[in-house]
Amino acid sequence: MGSKFPAVIPSAIASAFLLIGAAPIHAYGYYIFLRWAVCAAAVWFCYSAVNVKRGWLLIVGVPLAILFNPIVPIYMHKATWSIIDLAAVAVLFGFSWVIRSTPKANQTVQGQQ
């Protein structure tokens, strides 16, 4: 990856959607959309983590993708989801911080191509 920002942007967008979704006042359709958005961001999270040689982040990214997957949804009370939404925001912001502070993964070691 030439730039770390493409890895951070989906996390920021999904975090904004999660913050909006933490308030249990939305129609059910919003939560379906939220599942798609957060699952896609989590998959991108995992791809980016592997791409910058931070595979250990998969420990967080894979469960996040499974939890928010829209194909086989996990059902819980809205209050529980609000807590999970806020925790997911913290995870995504933490991920963004780790990715931004990681040296470029595509830099070659001097003398190696």
N, C-alpha and C positions, 0 to 999 in steps of 0.2 A: 504494500500500500504506500503510495507516495505521500499521502496526507493522512493524518490521524482524524481530521474533522469528519470525513464521511462515516467513520465508525461512531462518532459521538452524536451526530445529528439524529439518527433514529432513537437513541436513548433519550435525548432531550425531548423529542416529540412525544414518545410514549410516556415519559414522565409527566408531561403536561396533561395528556389524556387521563392518566391515572389520578392526578390531583383533582381534576374535574370529576372523575368517576368516584372518588372517595366520598363525596356528598351523595347520600342515598336518595336522591330526588329525581333521578333520570328514568326515562322509559327503558324498557327491557332491551329495545333495539340498540341503545347506546352501549350497553354492556356486551352485546354480541360484537359490535364494532370494536370495543375496547379489547376483547379477547384476541381478535385478529391483529390489531395494531401491536399489542404487547407481545404476542407470540412471535410476530414477524421481527420485532425489535430484539427479542431474546435470541432468535435464530441468528440474526445479524451479529449480535453480541458474541455468540459462540464462534462464528466464522472469524470475526475480527480478533478474538482472543487467540485463536490458533494461528492466525496470520501474523500476529506480532509476538509469537512465541510465548504466550501466557496461557497455556493449556489448562493450568490449574483453575482458571476462571470458569471452566466448564462445570465445575462442581456447583456453581451458582446458576449458570446460564441454562443448563439442561433442565433442572427442576422448574425454573421460571417458565420456560417454554412449555413444559408439560402442564403446569398449573393453569396457564392461561390459554391452552390449546382450544381452538374452537370446534375441532372435529369430534372429540370425545370430552365434552365439558365436565368439569368438576363443579358440583353444586354445593353452595354454602349459604348461610344467612347473609343478608346485606351488611350487617354490622361486622361480621367476620371478614367479608370482602373489603370493607373500608380499611381495616387494619392491614390486610395483605396488600392492598393498593399502596398504602403509605410505605410499607416495608419495601415493596418493589421499587418505589421511587428512590429510596435510599440505596438500594442495590444498583440501580441504573446510574445514579449519580456517582457512586463509588467506582463503577465500571468505567465511566467516562474519565474520572480522575486517573485511574490506573493506565488507561490507554493513552491519555494525553501526556503522562509522565514517562512513558516507555520510549526508549530510543528507537529510531526508525528501524523496523525489522528488515527492510530491504537494503540497508547499507552493507556494502561488502567490506570485509576485513582487508586491510591494506595488503596488497599482493595477491589476493584471491578474487576470482571472478565467478 
